[in-house]
Amino acid sequence: MDREINKNKNELNRQEVLAQFHRPEKEFEVKEKLLKELSSDTFINDSISPNLKFLFSKIWAKIEQSKSQKKTKALFLIRILKLSAAILIGAVIGICAMYIKTERAEPIYYTAHSPKGSISEVILPDGSVIFLNADSHIKYSAKGKNGDREVFLEGEAWFDVEKDKTMPFVVHTAFYDVNVTGTQFNIKAYESDNEIATTLEKGQIVITSAGSIKLSQDIVVKPGEQVALNKESKQLTITKVNTQWFTSWKDNKLIFVNMNMKDLVVLLERKYGIDIEIKNKEILDLHFDGIIKNETIIEFLEIIKKTLPINYKIVEQKIEITYNKD
């Protein structure tokens, strides 16, 4: 009789624990405690299958012990509580399987792409913000191979990195790495460009060797400085600049200061997602000063016509620019 009573009691306890996955007011606590237990060194280093019954009992005991001190969660957490219990249980099983299979999981990478003619905003898991300029790609991980937050960049991006001294943030380019704990900076690293440039707005960054470039020493960059590397000569220069000239694109505004027409055409093709053909080589020697904000490509070409000796016409899906000799 006693054995039957204990069996029924254990079954009721088991059902009570499982029932918590269907209680919205407890679901967040169960998930939080469970993930904390799963991420502990003791659990990760354990090579045998975890005792889930013991684990659930331990979690539930902690929740019961502290529930009198808990206050209502913020509104954004309430949204999380609306997720189905099936999803939560599936996530728990997946996490358990992952740790049973290997002591250290391979880093997970995500990708983002901003096509020609557009600007994209990416918010990383740590709250860091990245603006991707047109025709740019990134691959990122919240915890890379060395435990760092890392981003691989092709193209141009502006970064606002959340500070975390325990987990450094590194941006990999084909020529050098940019290391930071928390700051705002811009990197222009298009494969087709002859130059890669890093411009610092706030904080501090450190540029280190990577790829084919071997720096004699790490470069500490200060606010208002730009580090430019010529890909062909491998010559590196550090200059003081007006950072807005190089970062205003994220606000959908482009500033041109004595820009040659060759570079201007490349920029316009990326911004508007169009093809432009220069019909006369004399045009490449021209330079332009100006600002683009909300103008269409036709409106901007009309502005250029007022200051430079050019004409343009649309031929099918392409814009042809010719030299105006009059």
N, C-alpha and C positions, 0 to 999 in steps of 0.2 A: 504493500500500500504506500509506504514512504517513498519507494523508488518511483512509483507512478505519479505521486504528488510532485516530486522533484523534477521529473520529466516534463510534466505539464507546466511547472513554474519556469523551467528553462525555455520552453517553447514560447511562453508568454513574453519572457524577456527578449527573446530573439525577435518576435513579432513587433515588440515595442521599439526596438532599435531600428528595424527596417522601416517602421512606420514614420520615422522621423524624416525620411527622404520625401515624404508626401506632405510634410508640414512646412509651408512657406516661411513661417516665422523662425524655423530652426534650420532650414536648408543651408543658408549661408554659413552658419556656425559649424555645421557638420563638414561642409566642404573646406572651410578654412582650417579647421583642426586636422582633418584628414591629410590635406596637402602639406601641412606643417610636419606631421609625423612622417609622411613619405619622403620629405626632403631632408630629414635628419641624418646625420652621419651614421648613426647606429643602424638605421634601416637600409641606407644605400650600401654599406659595407657588408651587409648580411647576405651571404651567397645562397642561402636556402630560401624557400618560399615563405613569405610573411604569414604570421598567424593572424588572419583577418578578424577572427572572433575576438582575440585579445585586443587587436587594434581598435575595433569598433567600441569595445567596452571601455578602453582607456580614453577614447575621444569623448564618449558620452559622459563619462565621469567628470571630465574637465568642463564640459558644457554645463552640467547640472551644478557644479561647484560655483561657477561664475555667473549663472543666469540671473541671479538676484541683483547683480551689479550692472548688467547690460542695459543699455538704453536703446531706443528705437533707432534703426539704421537710417542713414540719409536716403533721400528720395531716389538717387541713382542706384542705390543698392537694392531697393525694392524691385526695380526692373529686373535685376539679376535673379531675384527670388522667383520670378514668374517663369523661369526656364523649367522645362519638364523634369520630373524625377528620373525619367528614363535616360535623359542626356547626362545628368549628373552621375548616375550609376555606371553608364557606359564610360565616362571619363575616368572614374575611379578604377574600373577594371583595366582600362588602357594603361593608366599610370602604373598600376601594380605589375602588369605584364612587362612593361618597359624596364622596370627596375629588376625584375626577376631575370630578364633576358641578359642584361648587361649592367655592370656597375657604373659605367659612364656613357651616357648617350651621345651620339654624334650631334653637333650643332645643327639647328634647323635654320635654313635661309629662306627669306622671302624676297620677291622681286617687285619692282615698280617701274613703269615706263611712262614718259610724257612724250607723245608724238609731236611731229612738226605742227606748228600752228597753235600750240596750247601750253599752259603752265599747270603743273599738278602739285598738290600739297599732300605730304605723307606725314602721319603722326606715328612715331614709333612707340612700342610698349612702355618705355620709360618716360614718355611725355615729350621727348625731343621732337622738334618739327623740322621737316626738310621740304623746301620748295624745289621742284625739278623744272628746269628750263626746257624749252622745246627740244625735241630729239635727244633726250637724255634717259639714261637707265641707271638704276641702282640695284644692288643685291645686299641685303642686310640681315643681321642676326642680333637678337637681344643678348646672346651669350655665345660668342664665337669659340674657335678652337683653343684660344688662350684664356678664355673666360672673360674677354673684353667685349664691349659693345662694338661692333664693326660694320662698316659700310664699304662696298666696292662701287666705285663711281665711273661711269663713262658719260661724258657730257658736262653739263653745268648744274650746280646745285648750291643753294643757300641753306646754312645750318643754324639752328638755334638749339644747342645741346643742353640738356638738363645736367646739373652738376651731380657727380657721384664719384668721389675720390677713391672709393673701393672698387669701382668698375670703370676703368678708362674707356674712352671712346676714340676709335681710330678710323680714319677714312683712307682707303687704299686707292691709289691711282696707278696708272701704268708706269709712272716714273718716280714717285715718292709717296710716303705715307704722311698723313697729318694727324698728330696725336693731341687730344684735348680732354679736359675733365668737364668743362662747361663754359660755353662761349658762343659768339655769333660770328660766322665767317662765310666766305663765298669761295668756291673752287670752280674754275673753268678749265675743263680737261677734255675737250672734244678731240677725238682721234684725228680728224681732218685738219685741225688747227696746227700751226707751227709752234705755238707757245701754250704752256700750261701755267695758269696764274692762280694764286691763292691770296685773297684779300681779307684781312682781319678787321672786324668792326669793334667787338668787345671781347674782353678776357685775354687769354694767352693760348697760343698753340705752338707746337714743336714739330718741325718737319724733319723726318728721318729718311735714310736711304731705303730704296726699294727698287725692284726691277733692274734696269740697266744703269741706273744712276747710283754712283758711290760718292756720297758726300764726305768731305774730310772731317766734318763734325756736324752734330745736330744744329738746326737753325731755330732759335727762339724768336718768334714773331710777336711784335707788339701792336696794339690797336692803331689803326691808320696806316699800317704798312702792307705792302703787296710784294709777294715773292713770285717772280716770273722766271720760268725756265724755257730757254730756247731748245727745242727738241733736237735740232740738227747740230748746233755747236756745243750743246750741253752747258752753255753759259747761263749762270744764275745771277739774277740781280734783285736787290731789295730796295724799294723806293717808298717814299711817303706819298700817299694819294688821297684824293677825295673819295671816300668809300662809296658814296651814293652813286657815283658814275658807274660803279661795277656791280651794285646790288639792287638798283631801282627796278630792274626787270621783274623782280618778284611782285612788285606793286603794279605791274602792267605798264611800266613807264621805262622808256629807253633814252639814255642821254648819250649824245655823240659829241666828242670833242676832238676836232681835227682828224676825224676818221677817214681813211682812204676808201675809195669806192669799192675796191676789191673786198675788203673786210665788211663794208656796209651791205653789200649784196648778199654775202653769206648769212649775215645776221637777219636780213629781211626774209630770206628764204626759210629760215628756221621759224621766225616769228609768225609768218603768215601762211606757211605750208605751201609755198608756190615755187615755181622755177623761173629764174631770171637769166637772160642771156645778154652779155655785153657785146655789142656789135663792133665797137671801135676801141682800139687799145688806148687811145688818148684819154678815154674816160677813167681808166685805172689810175691816172696821175692826179685826178681831182680829189679834193678833201671836203668834208662836210661837217658843219656844227649845227646841232639842233636837238629836238626832243620829240619822241613819239609817245603819246599817251593812249588816246582812244581812236586815233585816226585809222581809217581803212588804208590798204596799200595804195589805192588810187589817190586818196586824199594826201597821203605822204609823198607820193611821186610828184604831185602838183606843187607841194611845198619845195621839193628839191629843184624843180624846174625854175622856180623864181630866183634861186641863188646860184645854180650851176648851169652850164650850157649843154643841156641834154633834152632829148625828146624820148617818148616811150609809146609803145603800142602793144595791144594784146593780140597775140597770134595763137589761136586755139587755147590751150591750157598754159601758155607761157607768155611772160612779159619780155619784150625786146627793148633794150635801151640803146639809143644811138646818140652820137655826138652832134651837137648843134653848132655848125660852123658860122652861122649868121650872127 
